[in-house]
Amino acid sequence: MRTRLFTRLAALLVLLGLVFGFAAMAAAAPDAPAAGSSSSTTAAPPAAPAAAKPEVKPAKPPPPLYEELLPISILLVVIVLVVARLPKVDVGHTRAYRVRRVMNWLPLGLTYAFLYMGRYNLNVLKDAGGISGHDFGTIDGIGSLVYGFSFLLNGPLTDRWGGRVTILIAAAGAAVANVALGIMIWQGTPSVTALAVVFGVNMYFQSFGAVSIVKVNAAWFHIRERGTFGGIFGILISLGIYFAYDWGTRIVQFAPAQWLFFVPAGLLVVFWVLSAIFVRDRPSDAGLVDFALGDATGTVPARADGKPETAFQVIKRLMSNRVILIIAVIEFCSGFLRQGILKWYRDFAKGVGGSDAYVFAHWGLVSCIAGITGGIFAGAISDHLFGSRRAPVAAVLYGIMLGGAIAIIPALANPMAVSWLIAIMAMSIIGVHGMLSGTASADFGGLKNVGVAVGLIDGFVYLGNAAQAFLYGDLLPEKGTPEAAVVSNWYAWPGAMIPVAIIGLALALVLWNARPASRPGYVSGAHANPAPAGAPAHDGQERAG
């Protein structure tokens, strides 16, 4: 079995290398201009009038691809070495189990990363002048509302169908929606309403992504290991943002804008196949054995009539859980702050003359490195310093967020200083998101209801995103206008972040000592069977290494 596992893992890594190598070459090498178009092409087909839509191109050529891939690769290697040297939390996994778990979460996680690419490509379209800031705020706000409320349906569906099925639904639906968006851009200038409708469909399918990845990994990671998984979750988010911004910038530099949507659609198809081959909901589905997770699994009292809870009853119960409700409100603040940083920094820098800053020129790279660093930092100190409590980590990172938002106000006249403050804030807020949406939701929801728990918590994230999209879309100056060059017109940007960061920090402090109740030795689900021959033996007991 071990030989077969290593063979499959090697085959997976080779295939991933080919995919990334092909994508990197395609992003780095300029395509021949399409007939009837110049090197800075427009999104309209050749037969359309030149005035049919605005020119879509980045402000300046992006840096060589190796300048960004090299530091990311070095950072990942350093992280692997550092994590390998940390004290181990031994919960009884064998080497074969750990190898098979990597084969499970790697294609699943990269599918999630490319879902991000198929979501943030709209930001790149805005940055390249394809849509206005106001229209972007409207489209993104509507998409965020759809995403947030979709969890009321998609959370229970994920708990019922399993994360493997729903990640396949997410990849397929988002791929089709991105193809539709690309066709709309290719055929001419679509209306804001049409873009909002199709982007809303995209966001509906996207909403399965986070629920699916946490649902699957909740069954594969003990609560004492989930801080590490929260770091992985942050890495995947960061890679998705990097793919969207920096690969997307190259796409619009060398190809028509519709390829911003066609490329992630194609990648999602590839990773749909990989997820179908490798991803399994539980260890027992991969021929291993399920084990006690140490979380809230099994602590829900049985109904008197013996029937399972309905989705409405599960949602009602979780919404009455004080800890989950507070986490959801903290994540509302996280959604506001995270997207307020990621989606408006470049407009600010371009408006006030900060487009020469390193952070601006390498925004995808800096966001990626910040997110990876924040995710790993948060996960490591959660499991090794705070005994797998998540709220203390969130409080520390929210303190950094608050300090950064306050510091931006006197620094607004210095775009270089603001750019590095934004990088530090991005590190903090992505770390918070990995700890709460990616980890605490599984801890306090338990395996059986983790889909609903993640749905509720991540739904609040995107309600926060919608709030900032509508607010900043109206308050901040339009990119490229004379008003955008006036520093005083940007005070609302950090000003709105400060009270939101204060609320998030205060609520994280309230939950400082919160831990999930657990039922010792409980293994959830019909798959809790005796270990087959050769499978790892988990005794369900937690042992600190």
Disulfide bonds with the S-S distance in Angstrom:
none
